[in-house]
Amino acid sequence: MATSNRSRARVALRTGVASILAAVTVAALSQTAAAADSLGSAAAAKGRYFGAAVAANHLGETAYASTLDREFNQVTPENEMKWDATESTRGSFTFSNADQIVGHALGKGMKVRGHTLVWHSQLPSWVSGLSATDLRSAMNNHITQVMEHYKGDIYAWDVVNEAFQDGGSGARRSSPFQDKLGNGFIEEAFRTARSVDPAAKLCYNDYNTDGVNAKSNAVYAMVKDFKARGVPIDCVGFQSHFNSASPVPSDYQANLQRFADLGVDVQITELDIEGSGTAQATNYGNVVKACLAVSRCTGITVWGVTDKYSWRSSGTPLLFDSNYAAKPAYSAALTALGGSGTPGGGDGSGATCSVSYTTSEAWNDGYNGKVTVTAGSSPITAWSTGVTVPAPQKVVTTWNGSPSWDSGGTVMTVKNAAYNGSLAPGASTSFGFTVQKNGNGAAPVLGACTAS
Ligand code: XIL
């Protein structure tokens, strides 16, 4: 209990700090142009989420974070919640990297899928060395500690991942859990999970279960049995890693539907489709349409933001290329969701920018303001943003930008100078200005940034 209170406090603190920072930044300024037409907002209009797997070590990259924040309204930590990341030594838990992702996501109002509690892979070797009795208590303790830490923060947990064998046998996969605890380990994991966080949806997640086949039949039988016996399960995740050897199955939608008909939600949890151009776009469009056609398909997660960091990077399986430019697959996914098909719903060039403000120097009756302009996921050739200084402040001079004034002389619109309008995706430039306070020390307010 004490432990759980500490965990909650940590989570609350983390979120609190994020919101204070957000409030400070927003009050002074930064607005990202138009998240109005994005994968996340288009999915939300259909009552669903559209998410991405995220790696904590890329969050500091501006183009990565701005693409994530603009397009997605759900995240799954790609590796940071796995057993080897959270409990590499028995009984000693590490949450810092996963906390970073969860803090970022909750600060932006995104849902988080927890991935994953019990899996044979990325499992520290100490676990495989345990006796059955010890393994059972280690498994239940792992589930309890990790779920307690994130209690209230997680929309759905992949409680058990990949417990079935590939191929036609329909058998369970050999793993320390299966081999020592038998089939019952799955049920036990779900029961423990429900007792820890009754508000989180509990999912079984697997791959090569996307169409009707021996493996998905075996998972289907398990879910049916769980529902019949009241074992807590709320959702089934379909990883959906596709390539030419493992294409989007023609009965994908029918398979999602038959699981939904058992009374569980279905989710596409790790979507990536190797390929390029129109063929890849068609596949993405079809996957989105299949989910939309199944009312209990609650959302789609792509397994990464950019091809650059995909676990199958050479297959370029994602929606944004290595320069964060939206691919035809992006347009197909967005169009299938009912959106315009262009990032940010802009002029079709995908040009967007965002601005943020800092006071670089201040003195008794004046200050120097600095505005950083950052291009979104497409290259831009021009930018423009508003700056309002609170009366009776007066802007004395500006540099690295070309200002014009509204009739009242309080709002200046600053366009790029001749030499700093062109920015690569994610690249930044800045302009500055000197303000006379005239007795008012308040910070200026920025308008939205627009780009072409
Ligand atoms: C992958 C990650 O993307 C890689 O970074 C890591 O090296 C291995 O795991 N099924 C899953 C995911 O459930 O957790 C896997 O993620 C991909 C296959």
Residues whose N, C-alpha, C, O or C-beta is under 5 A from the ligand:
A	BS01	XIL	E78 W311
